[in-house]
Structures are given as structure tokens and as C-alpha cells.
Amino acid sequence: MMSEKVEGTFKCPACGGKAELFVEEARTGKGKVGTLICQDCGAKTDINLEDVRDERLEAVKIAVNAEQDAYLFYREAAEKSTNPRGKDMFQQLSDFEMEHYKKMVHLYLSLKNENKWIPYVGAGELIARNRIESAKGGYETKDDDIQALKTAIAKEAEAADFYRKMAEKTEDPMGKEMFKKLVEEEETHRRLLNDQFYALQNQGEWVWGD
């Protein structure tokens, strides 16, 4: 099972030393999303999404699961796409959602253990890894790609709406700014996907990377 390291230093629950956080790409058990590994004592602590009477944590739990699902969805879409441009775009989106997922796990851990919000500067821009000139034509339009785009558009709209509501509810300035930034990023994804869906359905071409 693959795992991704989260940027930052965390406190070890066992000795109070410095620990690193790794999140699981896919669910490995009930509620488990990651592991803290202490750099000092070597202790490993599972990070679980527990049922708690805290509206903030319950909301972040929803975000954690949604971002993990989005990451896995785009990864599968990338694997299925036979067009180099489509494969690259879906992989870029998969990487982007992984960054969101890691940030939400970090936020959950920080709110639960220290009652602190964390800063968020954004996950960067979506940029094609290279211009694949030969991929614009000569590839059959696949129904899987069109369906993946339709599903992705709905997912991004739903995510943006969720984070928008979180921004309205959150009083902490840092938390509010984080959710506003997430709204902007999800809306950017939705517009990108809409443009690509139109081009693929009406022109039979991928425009990602132009």
C-alpha cells in the first residue's frame, strides 16, 4: 500500500518528539487515514477519523473522505484514458486532489489535538507536463473519457459548494481563508473540465496542453 508524506513536523503522542505524517492513498481500515512516525522514539501512531461531537471535525472528516475519493477517481480515469492528453490531465487532477487530501488530514489532526487552524497557500496551478502535439488528432473519442469528465464536473461543483458553506460557517480567519481558497481551486477545476468536455463531445479533440 502506497503512502504520501505530508509537509510539516508533527508532535509524537508517545514522547512529544518530532514526528512525520504519512497518509494512505486508499482506505486500509475503518477510519484510518494515516500514520504518525516519530523521528525520536520511532513510535507509530495510526490516525483515525473518529466519531466526535465537534461540528468542525465532522465537517473536516467529510472533506477528508471526499478528497481521497476524488484522488482515486482521477487516478482511475488517468489509467483508463487512452489519449496522452487525457491521461496527463486526469493525472494532474489526481495529484492536485492528493494535495487537498493531505491538507485536510493535517487540518483534522491539528484541530483535534491542538485546536488550531492551519494556513493554506494553495496547491499550485494545473499545468500540462508537456505539449503533446501528436495527441490532438488521431485518437478515437472514448465514452469512458466523456463520462469521466461529466462525473468530474459534478464532483468539483459539489466540492466547491461544500467548501463555500464551510467558509461561511467558519469564524476563524485562517480557516475561512483556507476554505475560500479551496473554493477557488475547485471552481477552476470545474471550468477546465467544462471546457474539455465541450471540446471532446463537439469536436472530438482534447485541448488540454494547448
VOPAGU-2260 file (C-alpha; in pm, 1 decimal, decimal comma):
REM VOPAGU-2260
SITE   aa  ch    i         X         Y         Z
SITE  MET   A    0       0,0       0,0       0,0
SITE  MET   A    1     143,9     333,8    -107,9
SITE  SER   A    2     150,7     635,6     121,4
SITE  GLU   A    3     222,9    1006,8      80,6
SITE  LYS   A    4     423,8    1222,4     319,5
SITE  VAL   A    5     258,2    1539,4     447,6
SITE  GLU   A    6     474,7    1850,4     468,4
SITE  GLY   A    7     543,3    1981,3     817,3
SITE  THR   A    8     654,7    1849,7    1153,4
SITE  PHE   A    9     409,0    1694,0    1395,9
SITE  LYS   A   10     412,4    1609,5    1765,9
SITE  CYS   A   11     452,8    1246,5    1866,9
SITE  PRO   A   12     170,8    1139,2    2104,4
SITE  ALA   A   13     407,8     893,7    2275,4
SITE  CYS   A   14     713,0    1104,5    2362,7
SITE  GLY   A   15     629,7    1455,7    2245,2
SITE  GLY   A   16     912,1    1447,6    1992,5
SITE  LYS   A   17     905,4    1534,9    1624,5
SITE  ALA   A   18     702,6    1306,1    1402,1
SITE  GLU   A   19     626,7    1278,7    1032,0
SITE  LEU   A   20     276,8    1222,4     896,0
SITE  PHE   A   21     205,6     982,8     611,7
SITE  VAL   A   22    -142,1     947,8     459,9
SITE  GLU   A   23    -273,0     632,0     296,2
SITE  GLU   A   24    -367,6     654,9     -70,9
SITE  ALA   A   25    -661,1     419,7     -18,7
SITE  ARG   A   26    -853,9     314,9     291,4
SITE  THR   A   27    -674,9      42,9     484,6
SITE  GLY   A   28    -913,4       4,6     774,1
SITE  LYS   A   29   -1212,7     159,1     945,0
SITE  GLY   A   30   -1146,1     528,5     975,8
SITE  LYS   A   31    -768,2     507,9     930,1
SITE  VAL   A   32    -625,3     775,0     700,3
SITE  GLY   A   33    -260,6     790,7     801,1
SITE  THR   A   34      25,9     718,6    1038,5
SITE  LEU   A   35     247,5     938,4    1253,7
SITE  ILE   A   36     605,6     811,0    1271,6
SITE  CYS   A   37     822,5     965,0    1543,2
SITE  GLN   A   38    1172,6    1066,0    1441,1
SITE  ASP   A   39    1290,9    1045,9    1801,5
SITE  CYS   A   40    1140,7     733,2    1959,8
SITE  GLY   A   41    1025,8     553,9    1644,8
SITE  ALA   A   42     668,0     512,8    1766,1
SITE  LYS   A   43     399,6     465,5    1501,8
SITE  THR   A   44      54,5     604,7    1571,3
SITE  ASP   A   45    -248,2     543,5    1348,7
SITE  ILE   A   46    -453,2     848,7    1254,4
SITE  ASN   A   47    -821,3     758,3    1257,3
SITE  LEU   A   48   -1127,9     963,2    1171,9
SITE  GLU   A   49   -1310,6     914,5    1499,5
SITE  ASP   A   50   -1673,5     992,3    1574,6
SITE  VAL   A   51   -1663,6    1307,6    1784,5
SITE  ARG   A   52   -1913,8    1568,3    1899,3
SITE  ASP   A   53   -1739,3    1851,4    1720,7
SITE  GLU   A   54   -1906,3    2010,7    1419,1
SITE  ARG   A   55   -1574,3    2129,6    1279,6
SITE  LEU   A   56   -1412,0    1787,1    1292,5
SITE  GLU   A   57   -1719,4    1618,6    1147,9
SITE  ALA   A   58   -1708,3    1861,0     855,0
SITE  VAL   A   59   -1336,0    1805,9     802,9
SITE  LYS   A   60   -1395,3    1429,0     810,9
SITE  ILE   A   61   -1635,9    1469,6     518,9
SITE  ALA   A   62   -1371,5    1671,8     334,4
SITE  VAL   A   63   -1100,5    1412,2     403,5
SITE  ASN   A   64   -1311,2    1130,6     259,3
SITE  ALA   A   65   -1427,5    1338,8     -37,2
SITE  GLU   A   66   -1074,2    1443,0    -131,1
SITE  GLN   A   67    -949,3    1086,5    -103,0
SITE  ASP   A   68   -1233,7     968,5    -326,6
SITE  ALA   A   69   -1155,4    1244,9    -578,1
SITE  TYR   A   70    -788,9    1144,8    -586,1
SITE  LEU   A   71    -876,0     780,4    -650,9
SITE  PHE   A   72   -1137,9     874,2    -912,5
SITE  TYR   A   73    -892,5    1082,6   -1115,9
SITE  ARG   A   74    -620,9     822,0   -1082,4
SITE  GLU   A   75    -853,9     558,3   -1226,2
SITE  ALA   A   76    -963,2     794,5   -1504,8
SITE  ALA   A   77    -596,7     851,5   -1593,9
SITE  GLU   A   78    -535,1     477,2   -1607,9
SITE  LYS   A   79    -837,4     420,8   -1834,2
SITE  SER   A   80    -778,4     707,5   -2077,7
SITE  THR   A   81    -604,1     604,3   -2399,6
SITE  ASN   A   82    -531,4     961,9   -2508,3
SITE  PRO   A   83    -197,3    1103,6   -2383,1
SITE  ARG   A   84    -356,2    1443,7   -2322,9
SITE  GLY   A   85    -647,9    1294,2   -2133,0
SITE  LYS   A   86    -417,1    1072,1   -1931,7
SITE  ASP   A   87    -199,1    1370,2   -1840,7
SITE  MET   A   88    -491,6    1593,0   -1742,1
SITE  PHE   A   89    -652,8    1332,4   -1519,2
SITE  GLN   A   90    -316,1    1256,1   -1357,2
SITE  GLN   A   91    -260,3    1625,7   -1288,7
SITE  LEU   A   92    -602,2    1645,8   -1123,4
SITE  SER   A   93    -527,1    1331,2    -924,5
SITE  ASP   A   94    -204,2    1486,0    -791,4
SITE  PHE   A   95    -390,4    1807,2    -708,6
SITE  GLU   A   96    -659,6    1625,4    -509,5
SITE  MET   A   97    -390,9    1434,5    -321,0
SITE  GLU   A   98    -257,4    1770,4    -200,6
SITE  HIS   A   99    -607,8    1865,5     -85,7
SITE  TYR   A  100    -643,1    1528,5      86,7
SITE  LYS   A  101    -313,2    1567,1     273,5
SITE  LYS   A  102    -406,9    1918,5     381,7
SITE  MET   A  103    -744,7    1804,3     516,6
SITE  VAL   A  104    -581,9    1522,3     717,3
SITE  HIS   A  105    -333,4    1776,7     853,8
SITE  LEU   A  106    -620,2    2009,0     947,2
SITE  TYR   A  107    -812,6    1727,4    1117,1
SITE  LEU   A  108    -507,6    1634,4    1324,8
SITE  SER   A  109    -435,5    1995,8    1418,5
SITE  LEU   A  110    -794,2    2075,1    1523,2
SITE  LYS   A  111    -834,0    1750,3    1714,2
SITE  ASN   A  112    -505,2    1761,0    1905,9
SITE  GLU   A  113    -425,0    2131,8    1934,7
SITE  ASN   A  114    -749,4    2311,1    1847,1
SITE  LYS   A  115    -556,3    2508,8    1585,2
SITE  TRP   A  116    -636,5    2601,3    1226,4
SITE  ILE   A  117    -355,3    2575,3     973,0
SITE  PRO   A  118    -252,8    2807,1     687,1
SITE  TYR   A  119    -318,4    2714,6     324,8
SITE  VAL   A  120    -148,8    2894,0      35,5
SITE  GLY   A  121    -290,8    2671,0    -236,7
SITE  ALA   A  122    -186,9    2355,8    -418,4
SITE  GLY   A  123     -40,5    2536,6    -719,0
SITE  GLU   A  124    -156,3    2561,4   -1079,3
SITE  LEU   A  125    -270,7    2289,5   -1313,8
SITE  ILE   A  126     -12,4    2281,3   -1592,2
SITE  ALA   A  127      26,3    2017,9   -1862,7
SITE  ARG   A  128     354,9    1835,4   -1812,3
SITE  ASN   A  129     437,3    1875,8   -2180,4
SITE  ARG   A  130     277,3    1975,0   -2506,6
SITE  ILE   A  131     170,5    1651,8   -2672,7
SITE  GLU   A  132     121,2    1773,5   -3029,0
SITE  SER   A  133      62,0    1428,4   -3175,4
SITE  ALA   A  134    -221,6    1364,2   -2931,4
SITE  LYS   A  135    -459,9    1627,2   -3063,6
SITE  GLY   A  136    -578,6    1417,3   -3352,9
SITE  GLY   A  137    -572,7    1051,0   -3444,4
SITE  TYR   A  138    -722,1     921,3   -3121,4
SITE  GLU   A  139   -1074,9     788,9   -3102,3
SITE  THR   A  140   -1303,1     971,3   -2860,4
SITE  LYS   A  141   -1372,5     730,3   -2577,4
SITE  ASP   A  142   -1704,3     715,3   -2394,9
SITE  ASP   A  143   -1508,8     647,8   -2074,9
SITE  ASP   A  144   -1336,2     985,8   -2105,7
SITE  ILE   A  145   -1661,3    1173,0   -2170,1
SITE  GLN   A  146   -1833,4    1001,5   -1877,5
SITE  ALA   A  147   -1534,6    1068,3   -1652,9
SITE  LEU   A  148   -1548,6    1437,3   -1743,9
SITE  LYS   A  149   -1923,8    1455,5   -1672,4
SITE  THR   A  150   -1876,8    1288,9   -1334,2
SITE  ALA   A  151   -1576,4    1506,5   -1252,5
SITE  ILE   A  152   -1765,6    1828,6   -1330,3
SITE  ALA   A  153   -2038,2    1727,5   -1084,3
SITE  LYS   A  154   -1780,8    1631,2    -819,8
SITE  GLU   A  155   -1594,9    1961,4    -848,8
SITE  ALA   A  156   -1918,9    2161,6    -826,9
SITE  GLU   A  157   -2020,6    1966,0    -517,0
SITE  ALA   A  158   -1678,5    2019,1    -356,1
SITE  ALA   A  159   -1686,1    2393,6    -426,4
SITE  ASP   A  160   -2032,9    2420,6    -273,2
SITE  PHE   A  161   -1922,5    2228,3      36,8
SITE  TYR   A  162   -1615,7    2446,9      94,5
SITE  ARG   A  163   -1821,5    2760,2      30,5
SITE  LYS   A  164   -2057,9    2659,5     311,4
SITE  MET   A  165   -1759,8    2582,4     535,9
SITE  ALA   A  166   -1615,5    2928,2     468,0
SITE  GLU   A  167   -1946,6    3086,5     568,6
SITE  LYS   A  168   -1964,1    2885,7     891,9
SITE  THR   A  169   -1600,5    2922,3     996,9
SITE  GLU   A  170   -1527,0    3221,2    1221,2
SITE  ASP   A  171   -1151,6    3171,8    1243,2
SITE  PRO   A  172    -985,0    3399,5     980,1
SITE  MET   A  173    -724,1    3139,8     886,3
SITE  GLY   A  174    -986,8    2869,1     846,9
SITE  LYS   A  175   -1215,4    3096,4     647,4
SITE  GLU   A  176    -931,8    3191,4     412,3
SITE  MET   A  177    -839,9    2825,1     363,1
SITE  PHE   A  178   -1191,6    2728,2     260,2
SITE  LYS   A  179   -1223,3    3028,0      28,1
SITE  LYS   A  180    -901,3    2923,6    -144,1
SITE  LEU   A  181   -1030,6    2569,0    -179,8
SITE  VAL   A  182   -1349,5    2704,2    -339,6
SITE  GLU   A  183   -1141,0    2894,3    -594,8
SITE  GLU   A  184    -937,8    2586,3    -680,5
SITE  GLU   A  185   -1238,8    2356,5    -718,0
SITE  GLU   A  186   -1414,7    2616,0    -936,5
SITE  THR   A  187   -1103,7    2642,5   -1154,7
SITE  HIS   A  188   -1108,8    2265,0   -1198,4
SITE  ARG   A  189   -1477,7    2270,5   -1287,3
SITE  ARG   A  190   -1426,4    2534,5   -1557,3
SITE  LEU   A  191   -1132,0    2342,5   -1702,1
SITE  LEU   A  192   -1334,1    2022,1   -1712,1
SITE  ASN   A  193   -1633,6    2200,0   -1867,7
SITE  ASP   A  194   -1416,4    2337,4   -2148,8
SITE  GLN   A  195   -1260,9    1998,5   -2211,2
SITE  PHE   A  196   -1598,0    1822,6   -2205,4
SITE  TYR   A  197   -1735,4    2063,2   -2466,9
SITE  ALA   A  198   -1430,4    2020,3   -2690,8
SITE  LEU   A  199   -1429,1    1642,5   -2667,3
SITE  GLN   A  200   -1803,2    1599,4   -2716,5
SITE  ASN   A  201   -1841,6    1851,4   -3000,4
SITE  GLN   A  202   -1501,2    1845,6   -3171,7
SITE  GLY   A  203   -1371,8    1504,8   -3070,7
SITE  GLU   A  204   -1045,3    1656,1   -2952,0
SITE  TRP   A  205    -852,5    1704,7   -2630,0
SITE  VAL   A  206    -747,4    2067,7   -2586,4
SITE  TRP   A  207    -554,2    2011,8   -2263,2
SITE  GLY   A  208    -195,6    2122,6   -2318,2
SITE  ASP   A  209    -269,4    2374,4   -2595,3
